[in-house]
Amino acid sequence: MHSTDPASLTTLEALAAYLAAAFESGDAASLAEAFATAARAEGTAHLAAAAGLPQLELRHAFVSGEMSMGTTLAIMKVIDLHMPGAAH
């Protein structure tokens, strides 16, 4: 996975696609890099709202790389629902 400018991740859809690609890579380093980028992205505010999580809590989880199972599942549900072309 290549480095992405957090400024390009302003929408929920853009952030969902970016994080989905990181999850799908199966590479822990890529996922950690994606989380660090997401922590600085404007779209994280939209993701937190859609997942029902406090924004600061989600940003902290992204920075630290430490997420509860509940947080991870909430994020993954939102990503799945907001993927371009997803049929839900």
MODELLER restraints for C-alpha pairs under 7 A, 6 or more apart:
rsr = mdl.restraints
at = mdl.atoms
rsr.add(forms.Gaussian(group=physical.xy_distance, feature=features.Distance(at['CA:1:A'], at['CA:30:A']), mean=5.83, stdev=0.5))
rsr.add(forms.Gaussian(group=physical.xy_distance, feature=features.Distance(at['CA:6:A'], at['CA:37:A']), mean=5.64, stdev=0.5))
rsr.add(forms.Gaussian(group=physical.xy_distance, feature=features.Distance(at['CA:6:A'], at['CA:38:A']), mean=6.59, stdev=0.5))
rsr.add(forms.Gaussian(group=physical.xy_distance, feature=features.Distance(at['CA:6:A'], at['CA:40:A']), mean=5.89, stdev=0.5))
rsr.add(forms.Gaussian(group=physical.xy_distance, feature=features.Distance(at['CA:6:A'], at['CA:41:A']), mean=4.55, stdev=0.5))
rsr.add(forms.Gaussian(group=physical.xy_distance, feature=features.Distance(at['CA:7:A'], at['CA:41:A']), mean=6.09, stdev=0.5))
rsr.add(forms.Gaussian(group=physical.xy_distance, feature=features.Distance(at['CA:9:A'], at['CA:15:A']), mean=5.31, stdev=0.5))
rsr.add(forms.Gaussian(group=physical.xy_distance, feature=features.Distance(at['CA:9:A'], at['CA:41:A']), mean=5.61, stdev=0.5))
rsr.add(forms.Gaussian(group=physical.xy_distance, feature=features.Distance(at['CA:9:A'], at['CA:42:A']), mean=6.35, stdev=0.5))
rsr.add(forms.Gaussian(group=physical.xy_distance, feature=features.Distance(at['CA:9:A'], at['CA:43:A']), mean=5.51, stdev=0.5))
rsr.add(forms.Gaussian(group=physical.xy_distance, feature=features.Distance(at['CA:10:A'], at['CA:41:A']), mean=6.51, stdev=0.5))
rsr.add(forms.Gaussian(group=physical.xy_distance, feature=features.Distance(at['CA:10:A'], at['CA:42:A']), mean=4.80, stdev=0.5))
rsr.add(forms.Gaussian(group=physical.xy_distance, feature=features.Distance(at['CA:10:A'], at['CA:43:A']), mean=4.32, stdev=0.5))
rsr.add(forms.Gaussian(group=physical.xy_distance, feature=features.Distance(at['CA:11:A'], at['CA:43:A']), mean=4.71, stdev=0.5))
rsr.add(forms.Gaussian(group=physical.xy_distance, feature=features.Distance(at['CA:12:A'], at['CA:43:A']), mean=5.23, stdev=0.5))
rsr.add(forms.Gaussian(group=physical.xy_distance, feature=features.Distance(at['CA:12:A'], at['CA:46:A']), mean=5.57, stdev=0.5))
rsr.add(forms.Gaussian(group=physical.xy_distance, feature=features.Distance(at['CA:12:A'], at['CA:47:A']), mean=5.85, stdev=0.5))
rsr.add(forms.Gaussian(group=physical.xy_distance, feature=features.Distance(at['CA:13:A'], at['CA:82:A']), mean=5.50, stdev=0.5))
rsr.add(forms.Gaussian(group=physical.xy_distance, feature=features.Distance(at['CA:13:A'], at['CA:83:A']), mean=6.21, stdev=0.5))
rsr.add(forms.Gaussian(group=physical.xy_distance, feature=features.Distance(at['CA:13:A'], at['CA:84:A']), mean=6.91, stdev=0.5))
rsr.add(forms.Gaussian(group=physical.xy_distance, feature=features.Distance(at['CA:15:A'], at['CA:43:A']), mean=5.90, stdev=0.5))
rsr.add(forms.Gaussian(group=physical.xy_distance, feature=features.Distance(at['CA:16:A'], at['CA:79:A']), mean=4.65, stdev=0.5))
rsr.add(forms.Gaussian(group=physical.xy_distance, feature=features.Distance(at['CA:16:A'], at['CA:82:A']), mean=6.29, stdev=0.5))
rsr.add(forms.Gaussian(group=physical.xy_distance, feature=features.Distance(at['CA:16:A'], at['CA:83:A']), mean=6.08, stdev=0.5))
rsr.add(forms.Gaussian(group=physical.xy_distance, feature=features.Distance(at['CA:17:A'], at['CA:83:A']), mean=5.80, stdev=0.5))
rsr.add(forms.Gaussian(group=physical.xy_distance, feature=features.Distance(at['CA:19:A'], at['CA:34:A']), mean=6.45, stdev=0.5))
rsr.add(forms.Gaussian(group=physical.xy_distance, feature=features.Distance(at['CA:20:A'], at['CA:79:A']), mean=6.64, stdev=0.5))
rsr.add(forms.Gaussian(group=physical.xy_distance, feature=features.Distance(at['CA:22:A'], at['CA:30:A']), mean=5.95, stdev=0.5))
rsr.add(forms.Gaussian(group=physical.xy_distance, feature=features.Distance(at['CA:22:A'], at['CA:31:A']), mean=5.01, stdev=0.5))
rsr.add(forms.Gaussian(group=physical.xy_distance, feature=features.Distance(at['CA:22:A'], at['CA:34:A']), mean=6.37, stdev=0.5))
rsr.add(forms.Gaussian(group=physical.xy_distance, feature=features.Distance(at['CA:23:A'], at['CA:31:A']), mean=6.24, stdev=0.5))
rsr.add(forms.Gaussian(group=physical.xy_distance, feature=features.Distance(at['CA:32:A'], at['CA:65:A']), mean=6.48, stdev=0.5))
rsr.add(forms.Gaussian(group=physical.xy_distance, feature=features.Distance(at['CA:35:A'], at['CA:62:A']), mean=4.68, stdev=0.5))
rsr.add(forms.Gaussian(group=physical.xy_distance, feature=features.Distance(at['CA:35:A'], at['CA:63:A']), mean=6.54, stdev=0.5))
rsr.add(forms.Gaussian(group=physical.xy_distance, feature=features.Distance(at['CA:35:A'], at['CA:65:A']), mean=6.94, stdev=0.5))
rsr.add(forms.Gaussian(group=physical.xy_distance, feature=features.Distance(at['CA:36:A'], at['CA:62:A']), mean=5.79, stdev=0.5))
rsr.add(forms.Gaussian(group=physical.xy_distance, feature=features.Distance(at['CA:36:A'], at['CA:63:A']), mean=5.22, stdev=0.5))
rsr.add(forms.Gaussian(group=physical.xy_distance, feature=features.Distance(at['CA:38:A'], at['CA:44:A']), mean=6.25, stdev=0.5))
rsr.add(forms.Gaussian(group=physical.xy_distance, feature=features.Distance(at['CA:38:A'], at['CA:62:A']), mean=6.86, stdev=0.5))
rsr.add(forms.Gaussian(group=physical.xy_distance, feature=features.Distance(at['CA:39:A'], at['CA:59:A']), mean=4.72, stdev=0.5))
rsr.add(forms.Gaussian(group=physical.xy_distance, feature=features.Distance(at['CA:39:A'], at['CA:62:A']), mean=5.45, stdev=0.5))
rsr.add(forms.Gaussian(group=physical.xy_distance, feature=features.Distance(at['CA:39:A'], at['CA:63:A']), mean=6.03, stdev=0.5))
rsr.add(forms.Gaussian(group=physical.xy_distance, feature=features.Distance(at['CA:45:A'], at['CA:55:A']), mean=5.79, stdev=0.5))
rsr.add(forms.Gaussian(group=physical.xy_distance, feature=features.Distance(at['CA:48:A'], at['CA:54:A']), mean=6.14, stdev=0.5))
rsr.add(forms.Gaussian(group=physical.xy_distance, feature=features.Distance(at['CA:48:A'], at['CA:55:A']), mean=5.19, stdev=0.5))
rsr.add(forms.Gaussian(group=physical.xy_distance, feature=features.Distance(at['CA:48:A'], at['CA:58:A']), mean=6.44, stdev=0.5))
rsr.add(forms.Gaussian(group=physical.xy_distance, feature=features.Distance(at['CA:50:A'], at['CA:78:A']), mean=6.59, stdev=0.5))
rsr.add(forms.Gaussian(group=physical.xy_distance, feature=features.Distance(at['CA:51:A'], at['CA:74:A']), mean=5.34, stdev=0.5))
rsr.add(forms.Gaussian(group=physical.xy_distance, feature=features.Distance(at['CA:51:A'], at['CA:75:A']), mean=6.04, stdev=0.5))
rsr.add(forms.Gaussian(group=physical.xy_distance, feature=features.Distance(at['CA:51:A'], at['CA:78:A']), mean=6.18, stdev=0.5))
rsr.add(forms.Gaussian(group=physical.xy_distance, feature=features.Distance(at['CA:61:A'], at['CA:67:A']), mean=5.45, stdev=0.5))
rsr.add(forms.Gaussian(group=physical.xy_distance, feature=features.Distance(at['CA:81:A'], at['CA:88:A']), mean=6.76, stdev=0.5))
